[in-house]
Structures are given as structure tokens and as C-alpha cells.
């Protein structure tokens, strides 16, 4: 669930405000990037498209890590990854 829509997994594990904030921080730049690529490529500069894409990807990766640590913490395990 969190892989498709970042933030929904945080809401599911009991962190609703962090989940909503993560979803907003992901959707806004992703929408700008998609709009710049497919809807109005002549009006949105490449710099803005790349910047928004990188920011959205960073938020997506952070959301996956946050869900991982929150679910481990909810299960009572250590939130660190042991190799």
C-alpha cells in the first residue's frame, strides 16, 4: 500500500499526521513533474521537472523507511537493520 501511495502505510500503523504530511509532500512535487512532462511541457522548465522528481523520489524513499521503522516499533522489535 505504501509503495503506491506514500503515507498510507504510516496512517495504517497509527501515525496519521505523519502519513498525511508525507502524502502531501510526495503528491505536490510529483503532480508538478507529471504536469510538466505530459500536460504542459512547453511551460514548465526542465530544471523544475527534475527538481520536483528528485524531491518526490526522496520523499518516497523516506516514507518507505518511516513505515519500516514504525511497523518494527509497533511489533516491539528493534528498528535497526541487522545484517
C-alpha positions as CSV (number, residue, x, y, z in Angstrom):
1,X,0.0,0.0,0.0
2,X,2.8,2.4,0.9
3,X,4.7,1.6,-2.3
4,X,2.0,3.1,-4.4
5,X,0.8,5.9,-2.2
6,X,3.5,7.0,0.3
7,X,2.0,8.0,3.6
8,X,-0.9,5.5,3.6
9,X,1.2,2.9,5.4
10,X,2.0,5.4,8.1
11,X,-1.7,6.0,8.6
12,X,-2.3,2.3,8.8
13,X,0.3,1.8,11.6
14,X,-1.1,4.6,13.7
15,X,0.9,7.7,12.6
16,X,-1.9,9.6,10.8
17,X,-0.4,13.1,10.9
18,X,3.0,11.9,9.6
19,X,1.2,9.9,6.9
20,X,-0.8,12.8,5.7
21,X,2.2,15.1,5.7
22,X,4.2,12.5,3.8
23,X,1.4,12.1,1.3
24,X,1.2,15.8,0.7
25,X,4.9,16.2,0.4
26,X,5.0,13.4,-2.2
27,X,1.9,14.3,-4.3
28,X,2.6,18.0,-4.8
29,X,6.0,17.8,-6.5
30,X,5.0,14.6,-8.3
31,X,2.0,16.3,-9.7
32,X,4.1,19.3,-10.9
33,X,6.6,16.9,-12.5
34,X,3.9,14.9,-14.3
35,X,2.2,18.1,-15.4
36,X,5.5,19.4,-16.7
37,X,6.2,16.2,-18.6
38,X,2.8,15.3,-20.1
39,X,0.4,18.2,-19.8
40,X,2.3,21.4,-20.4
41,X,6.0,20.6,-21.3
42,X,6.5,23.9,-23.1
43,X,5.6,26.0,-20.0
44,X,7.5,24.1,-17.2
45,X,11.2,24.2,-17.3
46,X,13.3,21.1,-17.2
47,X,15.0,22.3,-14.1
48,X,11.7,22.4,-12.2
49,X,10.7,19.0,-13.6
50,X,14.0,17.3,-12.5
51,X,14.0,19.1,-9.1
52,X,10.4,18.0,-8.4
53,X,11.1,14.5,-9.5
54,X,14.1,14.2,-7.3
55,X,12.2,15.6,-4.3
56,X,9.3,13.3,-4.8
57,X,11.7,10.3,-5.1
58,X,13.4,11.4,-1.9
59,X,10.1,11.6,0.0
60,X,9.0,8.2,-1.4
61,X,12.2,6.6,-0.1
62,X,11.9,8.3,3.2
63,X,8.2,7.1,3.5
64,X,9.3,3.5,3.0
65,X,11.9,3.8,5.7
66,X,9.4,5.5,8.1
67,X,6.9,2.7,7.6
68,X,9.6,0.1,8.1
69,X,10.7,1.6,11.4
70,X,7.1,2.3,12.6
71,X,6.0,-1.2,11.9
72,X,9.0,-2.7,13.6
73,X,8.5,-0.4,16.6
74,X,4.8,-1.4,16.7
75,X,5.8,-5.1,16.7
76,X,8.2,-4.5,19.6
77,X,11.3,-5.2,17.7
78,X,14.4,-3.1,17.2
79,X,14.0,-0.6,14.4
80,X,17.6,-1.1,13.3
81,X,18.5,-3.4,10.4
82,X,20.9,-6.1,11.4
83,X,22.9,-7.7,8.6
